[in-house]
Amino acid sequence: MMRPKRKLYSGKNYRRACSVEELREVAYRRTPYFAMEYVEGGAEDEISLARNREILRSIRFVPNVLVDTADRHQRVNLFGRESDSPLVISPTGLNGMLCRDADVALARAAEKHGIPFCLGTLSTTRLERVAEGASGRLWMQLYAMTRRDITRDILSRAEEAGYETLVFTVDSNVFGNREWDRRSYRAPAKLTLRNMLDVARHPRWVWDVLVPHGIPRFENIAEFMPPEAQSADAGVAIVTKLFAPDITWKDVEWLREKWPRNLIVKGILSPADAIRAVEAGCDGLVVSNHGGRQLDSSISSIEVLPGIAAAVGEKMTILVDSGFRRGTDVVKALALGADAVMVGRATLFGLAAGGEAGAGYALSILAGEVDRTLGQLGCGSVSELGPHLLRCPFDV
Ligand SMILES: Cc1cc2nc3c(=O)[nH]c(=O)nc-3n(C[C@H](O)[C@H](O)[C@H](O)COP(=O)(O)O)c2cc1C
């Protein structure tokens, strides 16, 4: 008989959360609903968003027993440097909606956990300030904008500030149809009365987020926005129209010429495109459906990962994201050929629940789960993982 399920921890103290799912509950208590909806939401009917979780949950482990795993570790090598865990923080825009100095907080949490942090083009902190505030591994995400001077500006500033890797997002030539975004606003840039009341019910959030600098701004690209559209609420309507619908592999080749360090394309979902990325000179790729926020009904990353790993795994670094909430999810992807997993919402839940410490707490939960999973599978390190340890409901 099924045991009646206990409610998840639903207080406001993130340190009492046992899982990323419980951190999410805490985040909802501490943050206005429209900000959490922005974090959680997907495109249109959210089919990909739901599928990302379902498919990861449906993969089963077939463990080996009686293997000495006392000295196990989860370190991986990414682009010639060791990471303490097979994790990278995904680029996310508008993090400043969740807590004060959010991008620096995430970068520091990543640094403390010995993993890279990727800053987004649409961040609410300038890339130079993040580099001053955190000294760990910094990656920079790039959107191609209709105004190519924005792209060139980010590129040269990121190089100057010492970012080690450029992550070019290629699944956003057209902005995803996120209907909740439109519902949150009464008119462009005007919050609905309901949302304003919601803000009033979260005085701690107001104190942390709004009091220091007002509504967060798209600081990285602020000088390219009209003055009336620099803040995040007003700028959202304009930014979505700035995405360049005419990007092609020629842009990747152009970036390859201009950017002297590691170059990754993010948003690859087919082996054919993965091969194009190798041909264009990329050092890595992210298998991603943008966390279900772009093309709805697009296939989930984990389903296409084995085919992509078979096609290009020997030639480049393979990262994967979209839907990862448990260490078991991470280990499944590593067993299917990923070199590391990028996490978006998992650390954003931690950030909303407890700032830098909360984001670090999310990473500790995931790393702890990865460690236990490795041990229970009979593996001393991630290099021992492989598809032989899994049963998958798709071709491997
Ligand atoms: C709130 C939010 C904002 C995002 N902003 C960006 C962005 O600016 N650039 C980008 O390449 N991806 C962006 N993404 C996608 C993430 O980089 C990543 O692909 C996705 O979050 C992974 O799925 P997960 O959240 O289930 O881990 C965003 C995702 C979220 C949740």
The ligand as an ORCA input file, in Angstrom:
! r2SCAN-3c Opt
* xyz 0 1
  C      14.891     32.388    -15.775
  C      15.703     31.849    -16.921
  C      16.380     32.736    -17.739
  C      17.166     32.248    -18.778
  N      17.905     33.128    -19.533
  C      18.754     32.653    -20.464
  C      19.630     33.517    -21.177
  O      19.611     34.727    -20.962
  N      20.471     32.963    -22.085
  C      20.492     31.603    -22.351
  O      21.274     31.144    -23.184
  N      19.684     30.773    -21.683
  C      18.831     31.251    -20.745
  N      18.042     30.388    -20.050
  C      18.168     28.935    -20.287
  C      19.235     28.352    -19.381
  O      20.519     28.773    -19.749
  C      19.212     26.821    -19.405
  O      19.315     26.382    -20.737
  C      17.976     26.233    -18.759
  O      17.597     26.977    -17.629
  C      18.259     24.798    -18.351
  O      17.136     24.188    -17.823
  P      16.822     24.070    -16.254
  O      16.390     25.433    -15.818
  O      15.720     23.097    -16.212
  O      18.080     23.623    -15.568
  C      17.225     30.858    -19.027
  C      16.527     29.978    -18.201
  C      15.786     30.471    -17.153
  C      15.062     29.486    -16.266
*
